């Protein structure tokens, strides 16, 4: 018999925990996520993404770099592997 491991996500800001991924990678409790600009590397927290990076002012892609697992330090940390 095999057992399926249920993925659990914990918010790095408020500690809210849920089974499975947060919708849109945004915490349903506090509404925040760690984001990183793909162009300049600026890191910030936000509930929704701005039209332009607060660091470089350019319109760019943002990467969710919130740590949700023990492998990257768990809640309260940025996933440095991203």
Secondary structure as GFF3:
##gff-version 3
##sequence-region A 1 82
A	DSSP	beta_strand	8	10	.	.	.	ID=ss1
A	DSSP	beta_strand	17	19	.	.	.	ID=ss2
A	DSSP	three_ten_helix	23	25	.	.	.	ID=ss3
A	DSSP	beta_strand	33	37	.	.	.	ID=ss4
A	DSSP	beta_strand	43	46	.	.	.	ID=ss5
A	DSSP	beta_strand	62	64	.	.	.	ID=ss6
A	DSSP	three_ten_helix	70	72	.	.	.	ID=ss7
###
